[in-house]
Structures are given as structure tokens and as C-alpha cells.
Amino acid sequence: MSNEVSVSIFRKRLRKFKTLKRGYYSFLFLVALYFVSFFSPLLMNNKALIVHYDGKTYFPVFKYFPGKEFGQEVYGEANYRLLRETFKQEGRGNWVLMPPYPYSPYEHLLDLPGQPPHTPSAAHWFGTDTSGRDVFVRLAYGFTISITFALVALLLDYAIGIAVGSMLGYFGGKFDITVQRFVEIWMAMPFLYTIMIVSSIVKPNLLLLVFLLALFGWMGMTFYIRGEFYREKAKDYVSAAISMGATDRAVIFKHILPNALTPVISFAPFTVVGYIGALVSLDYLGFGLPPPTPSWGQMVQQGMQNIFDWWLVFFPLGALFVTLLLVVFIGEAVREAFDPKVFSRLR
């Protein structure tokens, strides 16, 4: 009797993916960066994490406190970096715990010597932009926005594309021909002009841009899933399921769809690259996220307008290049791991 343990196709592909070190390590690194980015308000912020004042403890990172609360003669919210220095000089036992990088992506650092933009320094690692905002912090917050935008758009795009493609491929016939004509008409709609019209009517935000991009991006995946369904439904296991009385819903979701997801998984990283590029392009052209949102596209635009301030060009373009390169490495590894010539269901 053989002691060989049966391993699913997915597990074999996952093992193959782990052996492709460049893509696998890029995946781990990018996931770690994205996870850490959710703690940006605790790591990079001009609001104090904890303030101990006159025997009381405050948590300004979670709640607004006016400067008068801590004896500061300032209008509006307390200046916590200044408050920390004041407490140190007074020596009365009061203290302020600031984030490791105590600057906000929206803060205009106009108290720095000279006129912005300021060159990189020990205090401001990537310098400041033309408005005196810290470039490093804006890049970090922009990373979270770009990756989140791409992932949410990907999920919405694929949900629509898979749903429509599965129905076209499974039911076929006149339904397939009729719906395909509508899909082709929708594909002819100019995406950029639509964005320009919408941006002139309403103020764009992240959710609106995700919706618009997914509204125009689902057609490609529809054709891939449609083709996979046509190929899979002609196989014997589908005929056997139908002959045993399986419903259309069971055949689609339980039998065909799990075997038709190879193009979905293989193209996902490259779709993420496209969506990040789309957001950067829209922001660069002025039809994306409104200022002062920390957007990579707006930072690239500012760098192009101030090309002799090298840090405004190098760091935004460098961050964009490294991020897209890591995603491409992941995509290459996923494509190789899910290559049907390596692991086929027919073997």
C-alpha cells in the first residue's frame, strides 16, 4: 500500500510559489509594509500618543484637545512638539510621548529656517515640499492609499467580471451573444472623458474613483472567465454533475468556477500595477484625489514642476518604481506557479 499523501493542485502551486524566492520575498515584504502602514497614525503624526499633565493622562492621538487644556496660548489644537520641549524645560513632572516620526502629512512646517522646499535632513528624511509638508510622511500615507485603492478596485472589478463572465460562458447561446454586444458597447465608452465630466460635477474621493475605475475595468476579466467556462463546461465532470441533478448554481459555483480561477489569480498582481498607475495618472492630471490628500500622483506632479529640487523628483518616483517592481515580481512568480503546464488537473 502506498503511503503517498494526496496534495491538492492549489497546495502544489503554493509550494511552487514559495520556491520562487524573488516573488515570494517581494510578497512578504509588501504585505509587511502594507500591514505596518495601517499603524501610520501611531508612527508618523504630529499628535502626541500620550500627554501626562498635572496628574492627568490624555491620549491626543484619539481625541482632539485644545492648546489651552495644557496651558498653551495657541489657537486651536495643541502644538505637541512644542509642548514636549516646554515640559522638559519646566521640569514639573509633566511629559509628552510623541510618535517616532512626529510630523503629519497635512502639516505645513513654516517655522523651519528658509523657504520651502527644504532639503533632506536628520529631522526630515526626504525633505519638505513646496508647501513645507514632510515628503517622507506623505509618501508613507500615499502608499497606504495607493495599495488600498488598487485592492478595493481589484475586488470590485473582479466580482463584476467573474459574475458576468460565468453567466456568459455557462448559459451561452443567444444570451451570450446579446450580452456581449452590450459589453462591447460599454468598452467603447471613453474612461478619461467620463472621469473629467464627473470631476467637474462632484468632488472626487477614494470610493468614487474606485467605483468609476471598476465600472470601466471589469470587461477584460469577463472575457477570460467566459472562455474558461466554455472550456470547462465541455468536460466530463460537468456532464456528470448535471446528470446527477446538480442545479445550475451548484455547477457554476461548486464545480466550474473553482477550476476557472487560474487567470483571475495570475492576472491579479498585474491588475494591481495597472490600478496604482491609473490612480497616479489621474492625480497627476488633476482628476484624482483632491488636495491636500497625500497622493503619489500629486507629489510626482510637484516634482516635475520643481525638477531642480531633486528630492521632490527622486523620492516620489523612487517609491512608485520600487512598489510597482515588487508587485511585478509577485505577478511573475504567481504566473509561473499557476502555469497549467506545470501542474495540470489532467495529470
Buried (B, 14 or more C-beta within 10 A) or exposed (E): EEEEEEEEBEEEBEEBBBEBEEBBBBBEBBEEBBEEBEEBBEBBBBBBBEBBBEEEEBEBBEEEBEBEBBBBEEEEBBBBBBBBEBBEEEEEEBBBBBBEBBBBBBBBBEEBEEEBBBEBEEEBBBBBBBBBBBBBBBBBBBBBBBBBBBBBBBEBBBEBBBBBBBBBBBBBEEEBEEBBEEBEEEEEEEBEEEBBEBBEEEEBEBEBBBBBBBBBBBBBBBBBBBBBBBEBBEBEBBEEBBEEEBEEEBBBEEBBBEBBBBBBBBBBBBBBBBBBBBBBBBBBBEBBBEEBBBBBBBBBBBBEEBEEBEBBBBBBBEBBEEBBEBBBBBBBBBBBBBBEEEBEEEE
